[in-house]
Amino acid sequence: MQLGTRWAVGAEPPARLNPDVRAAVRAVEGELFGRDTSLWRWTLTWLEGRPVVELDDGTVIRQGHDGLVEITDGVTPR
C-alpha cells in the first residue's frame, strides 16, 4: 500500500484520480448535504496501483481490477 494524500470534504479531489473515482467522491459528498463535515477528510492510498479513498466516517471508494468503482459504507456496497 502506498500513501497518497488527504483533502477536505468539498475540496477538489486529486487530479491523478480517474474521472469515475472523482465522480464517486462527489456523489458521496452530495449525500452529506446538511451535515457538519467541516473537520472531515478523505484519505487516498494506492493498493496494487489502484486508488482506495476513505472518508473519516468509514465510507470507502475502491476501483477494482476491472475498472469498476465501488462505494461501501464500511460494510455494505452502495
C-alpha positions, 0 to 999 in steps of 0.5 A: 500500500502506498500513501497518497494524500488527504483533502477536505470534504468539498475540496477538489479531489486529486487530479491523478484520480480517474474521472469515475473515482472523482465522480464517486467522491462527489456523489458521496459528498452530495449525500452529506448535504446538511451535515457538519463535515467541516473537520472531515477528510478523505484519505487516498492510498494506492493498493496494487496501483489502484486508488482506495479513498476513505472518508473519516466516517468509514465510507470507502471508494475502491476501483477494482481490477476491472475498472469498476468503482465501488462505494461501501459504507464500511460494510455494505456496497452502495 
